Amino acid sequence: MGDNLRRKVLRTFKNLHRTRMVTFQDDEHALQVTRNKINEEYRKYKNVTNSAAIEELIKFAEEVEHEIRTTVIQAVETQPGTYTLRLTPDKLVDSVPYKDEECDTSNKNAEIDTSISKDKPK
């Protein structure tokens, strides 16, 4: 394995661990489980020598790191039944805030039932 390729593998390995530390901060169980899984996967492929295969594994690891960094949200119970979400600027980057607005009723062919049943079950 070339020196440059080795650096890329190690950089990706470190980035995965840094992301795990930020994402699962203060959750010892999740930190340990993700640490073991990352190390296990890297050990499983440590004898791969084909440069193309290594590049593909690096790409996959980068995608996993991006997925963890941008989609995993940690909820922390502050009081019984009350949770606080730990959000970072990377989370929900493609999310559009909900905006409560009236329905467009210009389409007269569309039939929309807006009635709400307020009957309570007996």
C-alpha positions in Angstrom: 0.0 0.0 0.0 1.4 3.4 -1.0 2.3 6.0 1.6 -0.4 8.4 0.3 -3.1 5.6 0.5 -2.0 4.7 4.0 -2.5 8.3 5.1 -6.0 8.4 3.6 -6.9 5.2 5.5 -5.6 6.6 8.8 -7.3 10.0 8.2 -10.6 8.3 7.6 -10.2 6.1 10.6 -9.5 9.1 12.8 -12.4 11.1 11.3 -14.8 8.2 12.1 -13.6 8.2 15.7 -13.8 12.0 16.1 -17.4 11.9 14.7 -18.3 9.1 17.1 -17.0 11.2 20.0 -19.1 14.2 19.1 -22.2 12.4 18.1 -22.4 10.1 21.1 -21.0 12.5 23.7 -21.6 11.4 27.3 -23.2 8.1 26.2 -20.6 5.5 27.3 -22.5 2.5 25.9 -22.9 4.0 22.4 -19.3 5.3 22.4 -18.0 1.8 23.2 -20.3 0.0 20.7 -19.3 2.3 17.9 -15.6 2.2 18.8 -15.7 -1.6 18.7 -17.6 -1.7 15.4 -15.2 0.8 13.7 -12.1 -1.1 14.9 -13.6 -4.4 14.0 -14.3 -3.3 10.4 -10.9 -1.9 10.0 -9.3 -5.1 11.3 -11.4 -7.2 9.0 -10.0 -5.4 5.9 -6.4 -4.7 7.1 -4.9 -7.3 4.8 -6.4 -5.8 1.6 -3.7 -4.8 -0.8 -5.6 -3.9 -4.0 -5.4 -0.1 -4.3 -8.8 0.0 -6.1 -10.5 -2.0 -3.3 -8.8 0.2 -0.6 -10.1 3.4 -2.4 -13.6 1.9 -2.4 -13.4 1.0 1.3 -12.2 4.6 2.1 -15.1 6.0 0.1 -17.5 3.8 2.0 -16.0 4.8 5.4 -16.3 8.5 4.4 -20.0 8.0 3.5 -20.6 6.3 6.9 -18.9 9.1 8.7 -21.0 11.7 6.8 -24.2 9.7 7.6 -23.4 9.5 11.3 -22.4 13.2 11.4 -25.5 14.5 9.6 -28.3 12.1 10.6 -27.8 10.6 14.0 -29.4 12.7 16.7 -28.8 12.1 20.4 -31.7 12.5 22.8 -30.9 13.0 26.5 -33.5 12.5 29.2 -33.3 15.6 31.4 -36.3 14.7 33.5 -38.5 11.6 33.5 -40.4 11.8 30.2 -38.6 15.0 29.1 -35.9 14.8 26.4 -33.5 17.3 25.0 -32.0 16.9 21.6 -28.3 17.5 21.0 -28.1 19.1 17.6 -25.0 20.3 15.9 -24.8 22.6 12.8 -24.2 19.5 10.6 -27.6 17.9 11.6 -30.6 18.3 9.4 -28.9 20.4 6.8 -31.4 19.5 4.1 -34.4 20.0 6.4 -36.9 22.7 5.6 -38.6 24.3 8.7 -42.3 23.7 9.0 -44.3 26.8 8.1 -48.0 26.7 9.0 -50.0 28.2 6.2 -53.3 28.0 4.6 -54.0 25.4 2.0 -54.2 26.6 -1.6 -57.8 26.2 -2.6 -57.5 27.7 -6.1 -57.8 24.2 -7.6 -61.6 23.8 -7.7 -61.4 20.2 -9.0 -59.7 19.0 -5.8 -61.9 17.9 -3.0 -60.4 18.3 0.4 -62.2 17.2 3.6 -61.1 19.6 6.3 -63.7 18.5 8.9 -62.3 17.2 12.1 -64.2 14.8 14.2 -64.4 15.8 17.9 -66.3 12.8 19.0 -64.6 11.0 21.9 -64.8 7.3 22.2 -67.2 6.1 24.8 
